[in-house]
Amino acid sequence: MTSTDCTRCGTELPPDALVCAACGSLIHADTLKQIAAEADVATRAGDLVSARDHWTTALRLLPADSRQHAVIRDRLSARGGGTALFRRVMRVTGRTESDVDTRAQPVYGRWTAARVPIATTILAVLGQIELHLTARAASRVDAEAALDAAVKELKEVLGSAVYSVDGRNLEVVVGDLLREKQFTVAVAESCTGGLLTSRLTDVPGSSAYVERGFVCYSNRSKVELVGVPDAVLTEHGAVSDEVAQAMAEGARARAGTNVGIGITGIAGPDGGTPAKPVGTVSIAIVVDGETRVRTFQFVGGREQVKFQASQAALNMLRLILENNDQRRAR
């Protein structure tokens, strides 16, 4: 018997085999253990799931052979006491990473000792915070029940900042709300240059609610395309709550939509002043009978400011639409 033969059944094996295709025996078990121990380092960002304790994580690093994967999964599950990993991703926006962790840690700190233990990883992504919850359980039913309870606890401490518990991006969440209400939206953008409209239309089926977008980069275009009064621009400047609101109202009126959004700001790297530094962005949302306007101070380079502005606008619209639902439910 050569070194490439299965020690259990004698089947000749390829040099890189990790399981015997004939009998399912694990080959190079020490290699698998090493992979599992290092998986949390090797796995891409966002997939760190306490790999040192769970051989199943090693599946992500193995050759992509479906039959071997199935055999390895079964064998590793048996050696791990029949447990498996189940995950949930919560997405939060409008709060800093430190604020989220301060509020969430007293909650998730208890879960590691629970009957169904849950590991929590907090990841800061541009414009949002992600909480990755990983439950270890013998059955999917037990894991999902534990994760449901965990999500409920975190939502209670994080409140409306949680926009997704099922993996949806913010533009998808907003699109679903617009579709449910049969609302349409028009967007007037200055510093974001059409990015918000692009994100809205990245969602399949968005033609059901996106009516049109205006890129109003110059003061002249703000006047001509969405009817911002010259007097408002002169008195308050292009980057102001007043101009953002006029842009939103003008876009909504000219497009005949339920929702109008106006964004104007200074993306940088130049153009800032002591009163309005780079990163200053004014955003207005006008929905049937309701207007919200806010000026933000974002940090980062030009692309980061633009993305954060689009994220903030989507979140402002989400909060209005969700609050309208809550008021009607009372």
C-alpha positions, -999 to 999 in steps of 0.1 A, spaced: 0 0 0 14 34 -10 12 66 9 -16 77 -14 -38 47 -5 -67 50 19 -56 34 52 -91 21 58 -102 5 25 -71 6 3 -85 27 -25 -58 47 -44 -62 84 -38 -52 115 -57 -23 134 -40 -46 163 -29 -75 141 -16 -90 151 17 -115 123 20 -118 88 5 -144 89 -22 -150 52 -17 -155 49 21 -157 85 33 -127 83 56 -110 115 65 -75 118 50 -49 142 65 -70 149 96 -42 170 110 -44 193 80 -81 198 85 -75 206 122 -49 232 112 -72 247 86 -100 250 112 -76 267 137 -66 293 111 -99 297 93 -109 329 112 -78 346 97 -81 331 62 -118 336 57 -127 369 41 -139 398 62 -175 392 74 -172 354 76 -153 350 108 -173 325 128 -153 311 157 -135 288 133 -111 274 158 -139 255 175 -159 244 144 -144 222 118 -172 231 94 -156 264 87 -128 245 70 -152 237 41 -147 273 29 -110 266 23 -113 232 7 -112 223 -31 -146 228 -47 -157 192 -52 -194 189 -43 -192 152 -33 -162 157 -11 -179 187 5 -209 167 13 -189 138 29 -167 163 48 -197 181 61 -213 150 74 -181 137 89 -172 170 106 -207 174 119 -205 139 135 -171 147 151 -184 180 164 -211 163 184 -237 168 157 -237 206 159 -237 231 130 -234 268 126 -263 291 117 -260 328 109 -279 360 109 -268 395 98 -282 427 112 -275 460 95 -276 494 113 -272 529 100 -272 563 116 -250 553 146 -213 550 152 -196 516 158 -187 526 194 -223 536 201 -237 503 187 -212 483 207 -219 502 239 -256 495 235 -253 459 222 -225 445 243 -245 440 276 -270 420 255 -247 398 234 -223 393 262 -247 369 278 -252 347 248 -220 327 248 -231 308 279 -267 302 266 -281 268 259 -277 277 222 -245 298 223 -243 328 199 -211 345 189 -213 381 178 -190 401 155 -194 438 149 -181 451 116 -179 488 105 -187 493 69 -189 527 51 -223 542 61 -234 513 83 -226 488 110 -231 451 106 -237 426 135 -230 390 125 -246 365 148 -235 329 147 -254 302 166 -241 267 173 -269 241 176 -278 206 168 -308 216 148 -319 244 126 -351 248 146 -332 255 178 -307 278 161 -334 299 143 -354 302 176 -323 314 194 -313 338 166 -349 352 165 -348 360 202 -313 375 198 -324 398 170 -354 409 190 -332 418 220 -308 438 199 -336 457 181 -350 467 215 -317 484 224 -307 497 190 -342 508 180 -350 523 146 -313 523 136 -317 487 127 -329 487 91 -324 450 81 -323 416 98 -325 395 67 -295 406 47 -312 432 25 -293 464 16 -308 498 24 -319 506 -11 -338 473 -12 -355 480 21 -365 515 9 -377 501 -25 -398 475 -7 -415 502 14 -421 524 -17 -436 494 -35 -458 484 -6 -473 519 -4 -474 523 -42 -454 555 -39 -432 570 -65 -400 591 -60 -381 618 -78 -346 628 -68 -327 661 -73 -290 657 -67 -261 681 -66 -230 668 -48 -239 631 -52 -241 635 -90 -268 609 -95 -255 583 -71 -287 581 -51 -308 575 -82 -282 549 -93 -285 530 -60 -323 531 -62 -323 518 -97 -298 491 -89 -328 472 -74 -346 449 -99 -382 462 -105 -374 497 -93 -392 511 -123 -424 506 -102 -414 535 -79 -385 555 -94 -400 582 -117 -370 603 -125 -338 619 -113 -323 654 -118 -286 661 -116 -286 698 -105 -249 704 -101 -247 742 -109 -269 769 -94 -283 775 -129 -295 739 -131 -311 741 -97 -331 770 -109 -339 757 -144 -345 720 -136 -363 720 -103 -373 757 -98 -351 767 -69 -357 804 -64 -327 827 -72 -335 845 -40 -331 814 -19 -298 806 -34 -286 841 -29 -297 844 7 -287 809 20 -261 796 -5 -263 764 -26 -254 742 4 -282 749 29 -314 733 43 -335 759 24 -320 749 -10 -322 712 -3 -359 716 6 -366 737 -25 -349 710 -46 -370 682 -31 -402 702 -35 -393 711 -70 -384 675 -81 -416 662 -65 -438 689 -81 -423 686 -116 -424 648 -116 -458 645 -100 -445 619 -74 -454 611 -38 -418 616 -27 -392 643 -35 -355 641 -24 -330 670 -25 -293 667 -18 -267 695 -20 -233 696 -4 -195 699 -7 -179 665 -15 -144 680 -17 -115 680 -18 -119 717 -22 -148 741 -21 -151 742 17 -152 772 39 -149 777 77 -187 779 79 -193 751 55 -163 727 54 -158 698 30 -183 671 40 -212 694 47 -243 680 30 -279 692 33 -306 666 26 -344 671 24 -371 645 21 -407 656 11 -434 629 14 -471 636 11 -478 660 40 -444 657 56 -410 674 52 -377 666 69 -345 685 64 -311 679 80 -275 690 74 -248 664 80 -210 667 84 -194 637 68 -157 627 69 -136 611 43 -126 616 7 -149 626 -21 -163 592 -29 -169 585 8 -188 617 13 -210 610 -17 -218 575 -5 -225 586 30 -248 613 17 -268 588 -4 -270 564 26 -283 592 49 -309 602 23 -321 566 20 -323 562 57 -342 595 62 -368 583 37 -369 548 54 -377 564 88 -405 586 74 -421 556 56 -418 533 86 -431 560 110 -461 566 88 -468 528 91 -465 530 129 -488 560 132 -515 543 111 -512 511 132 -521 530 164 
